[in-house]
Amino acid sequence: MNPKFEPSLTPLRRGAALCVIAIALGACSRDLSAQSTHAAAAGASALAAGADPGPAPAAAPPSPALQAGTAELALRGLPDFSALVDRYGPAVVNVEVVEKGQAGAGGLQLSPNDPFYDFFRRFGIPAPGEGQRGNVPPARGAGSGFIINSDGYILTNTHVVANADEVTVRLTDRREFPAKVIGADERTDVAVIKINATNLPIVKLGDPARIKPGQWVLAIGSPFGFENSATAGIISATSRSVPGENNYVPFIQTDVAVNPGNSGGPLFNMAGEVIGINSQIFSRTGGFMGVSFAIPIDVARNVGEQLIKTGRVVRGRIGVTIQDVNAQLAESFGLARPHGALVSSVEKDGPAARAGIVPGDVILSVGGHAIERYGELSGAIAAMRPGADASLTVWREGKEHNVGVKVAELKEQQQLSARSGKPVPRGTEKPGALGLTVRPLSPEEKEQAKTQGSLVVEEVVGPAQAAEVEPGDIILGINGKRVHTAKELQDATQAAGKNVALLIQRGDAQIFVPLRLP
């Protein structure tokens, strides 16, 4: 596939330099087409019967009552958003951003005491190490937001105000206010800004737990700088885990037309309540293609309240790495259907480890709330306060178990870099049913890799290759059972059946890989 057209997630902040081409599309009347086809068919039937069709009778004009009934029938079921836009449109704002200047590329910088410093300054020539920074204007961008407090607090997206040097908010009455960034949370892409104003119009916040696919929704924002633009559609799905994003946001998917500049704007339900913040689109072209995502307002409200009170967000954690459960993994672990969050690794001495959670456990619920997708677990635990008790239902060895875990605080950590391994000698174990050639790890290699595994993959063919197992992966277990030797790996494979959940370590991460055996 041409990489130019690979699908990508696009934040919806609008850049300043933008050309817009308006294209007018012609419309075709289905009713006229159908009438023409019907008339032609009737004439053909008459000729086939040998009758003279004669002149076509003049059509009687429809009565006013019929016209009104037809119009009413055509519009029945279609919502009218005009009252909603009139009522809450003034609470939606345009957010203009001037970004901070980018640091130079480095190199030698002249001191004011340098004898050549005055020469470069006087003639406007960039000094060594400065490049063309003096001629580069500051980057500008735009997005949307909505007022949640009459004293000037506004919700928007983090990517709208990230790296902002100046933020300006413009209301629908064209008044402008400088805004201060109160706080921004990268994990959820939620930010709070504030303007010094009072008696402002505000929105009403709703409950995303009550929304369903198929319901009508409305977005208001500033696509391409066209302020207070309203677009409508339906909810396509809920609790979406978006590729390439973290799992702290169960996104609302819609088909509402949102474009660059819509970021941070509200998504309304038919009751006029904000149920989400429009955040990004999934596109092959960079423009809208019918798939857009919004952050549920309950997630945004929780983050916003913490940012206003403390300027930071506190989240819970239990110390596990999880992944989704597909059909193959569900069969491997004896589940009746795919659901829950599969634990692929457990932090040593973490809350989950102390509670007895082990890799291969499938977490089915938290506090009585069923977990269908693994992203729901991340959001549920993150929303809990550190020190709270989380009641989990765990699937292990074909049975449900109730486990209590003390929630700890999630600390922001720098991303770990993958380890770099040295070339290793070829193994002697031939590929088995899994299609893996493995060899034992030496004590030095185990220490370098910081692993509890004992087998490393040398070559990959067959089912393992189809499942994208890679040379260098470390084998930890099968279907929740640890393996330490090639013989244990072979025995566990024979006992597993047609579907195998292979636990591997790749770099610093542990994941289950589903394999289907021939």
Secondary structure, 3 states (H helix, E strand, C coil): CCHHHCCEEEECCEECCCCCCCCCCCCCCHHHHHHHHHHHHHHHHHHHCCCCCCCCCCCCCCCHHHHHHHHHHHHCCCCCCHHHHHHHHHHEEEEEEEECCCCCCCCCCCCCCCCCHHHHHHCCCCCCCCCCHHHCCCCEEEEEEEECCCCCEEEEEHHHHCCEEEEEEECCCCCEEEEEEEEEECCCCEEEEEECCCCCCCCEECCHHHCCCCCEEEEEECHHHCCCEEEEEEEEEEEECCCCCCCCCCEEEECCCCCCCCCCCEEECCCCEEEEEEEEEEECCCCCCCCEEEEEHHHHHHHHHHHHHHCCCCCEECCEEEEECCHHHHHHCCCCCCCCEEEEEECCCCHHHHCCCCCCCEEEEECCEECCCHHHHHHHHHCCCCCCEEEEEEEECCEEEEEEEECEECCCCCCCCCCCCCCCCCCCCCCCCCCEEEEECCHHHHHHHCCCCCEEEEEECHHHHHCCCCCCCEEEEECCEECCCHHHHHHHHHHHCCEEEEEEEECCEEEEEEEECC
